[in-house]
Amino acid sequence: MIPDVRLRLFGLSVPPPRRGAEAVRTALSVWSWLALAGVAVGGLAVQAPVALVEWRNPSRRRAGRMVRDMAVLIAKLNPMWDFRVHGELPDYEPGKTVVVSNHVSNSDAFLISHLPWEMKWLGKSSLFKIPVVGWLMWLAGDVPVRRGERGSVSEAMEICKEHLGRDMPVMIFPEGTRSATGELLPFKDGAFRLAIDTGADVLPIAVAGTRDALPKHSWRFGYARGLVAVGEPIPTAGLTPADVDSLKAQTREQIERLYRTIAPLVDNDA
């Protein structure tokens, strides 16, 4: 069944077709993949020289922001997606901040990139091996990690500490993987230990509506209205490793509250 999400075609909002739906979805998916490839290849040609200029600056703020802007453009060019920021952003400019979010789809990155600040993403190392996309992430200064390998995790956390030391936010999914149901999985300690060790704030955000946008085990996109909402920063000054569980609980409560606010506004997660 197709959720009642409006397609964005040539600036017009129209309901998705009911007849021949699968054929239309296939055609729109082909278009969306071609748009993604075109933006990525063209963006790489522009980003690479910028990254080269910024090479002595490991945070590569401009090169990184270019990747997020590409993600926003790709989302806008996909007629089956309607991705937006929900509500007013808090009066807070993330700097030395660990941003944490629930995770339900590979399309979450396209939605979260609509937030107006640059941050470095902690992502599984396999993403960095994807031609063009992985090169964009590498040039942006994002941080690869091989899940389950202690050495790789430790190395990634050290790189994240360096970013935070330069007042560059880092983005981490504390569940460690996508939730198949949309319900929050248990949080891992890493993001919260990182915040406490560096004295960084924790900024909770929540996403809803993306679960069907890029279904697992399918090359075709899905119809989706996605929303991202931003909570209030949680300071960690004075906290010790003994406070990790309490910090996780505070963060989880905010993400759950944000999710309960935006989930009813998206048909496919309501």
Secondary structure, 3 states (H helix, E strand, C coil): CCCCCCEEECCEEECCCCCCHHHHHHHHHHHHHHHHHHHHHHHHHHHHHHHHHCCCCCCCHHHHHHHHHHHHHHHHHCCCEEEEECCCCCCCCCCCEEEEECCCCCCHHHHHCCCCCCCEEEEEHHHHHCCCHHHHHHHHCCEEECCCCHHHHHHHHHHHHHHHHCCCCEEECCCCCCCCCCCCCCCCCHHHHHHHHHCCEEEEEEEECCCCCCCCCCCCCCCEEEEEEECCCECCCCCCHHHHHHHHHHHHHHHHHHHHHHHHHCCCCC
